[in-house]
Structure formats: C-alpha cells, structure tokens
Amino acid sequence: MKNPKRPTKSQKMAMKAVGLNSANWLVFKKVQGELHLVHRETGTTRIIPGN
C-alpha cells in the first residue's frame, strides 16, 4: 500500500455524508469517483463513493 494522505475538504464532506469521522480515516487511493480509505489506528479499509 502507498502512503495514505490526509483528506481534502471535499473528501471530508463525502466521509461525513456516509457517517465516518474524517479525523480517523486517511485516503490511500482515488479511483473513478471512489475513495479507498484506511483507518488510522486499526488499519481497516473502506471504499466509499466520493470525489
């Protein structure tokens, strides 16, 4: 996995829309309107529709 990055403002809004706390998640991939996220502490991954 590449180094995850902090989310942008629009990505934070997409996370909030699906009920995630953006302070706990990092973006490690952006693919065709999907955000691939990894949790800061547990390392679990999630895929959400976004920018």
N, C-alpha and C positions, 0 to 999 in steps of 0.2 A: 504494500500500500504506500502511496506517496504521502508526503507530509500534509496533514489536514490544515486548513486555513480557517481563520475567523470568518463568520458570515457577514455579508454586506447588509445594508439596511433592508433592501427588498427581500433578501433571503430570510432575514429575521422575521419579517412580516409573514412570509409563507410558512415558517415554522409555527408562528403564533396562531395562524389560521387552522392548523391541524392539531393544536393543543400541546405543542412542545415548548419548553423553556429554552430560548436561544442561548442562554448562558451555559447550558450543559452540553451543547452539541457543536461539532466542527464539521465543515464541508470538506470532503475529500475527493469528490468528483461531481461535475456538472455535465449531464448527458441529455441532450434533446428535451429540455423542459423538465427534467427530473433532477432532484438534489439527492445525492448519496451522502448521508450523514453518519458520523461516528460519535458515540458518547464519550465525553472527556474522561470519565472515571472508569466505566465498566468496559468500554471498548465495543459495545454492541452497535450494530449498524441498522440504519433505516433508510428507506427510499420514499421520498415524498414528491408529488408534483410541485413544481415551482418555476422560478426564472432561471 
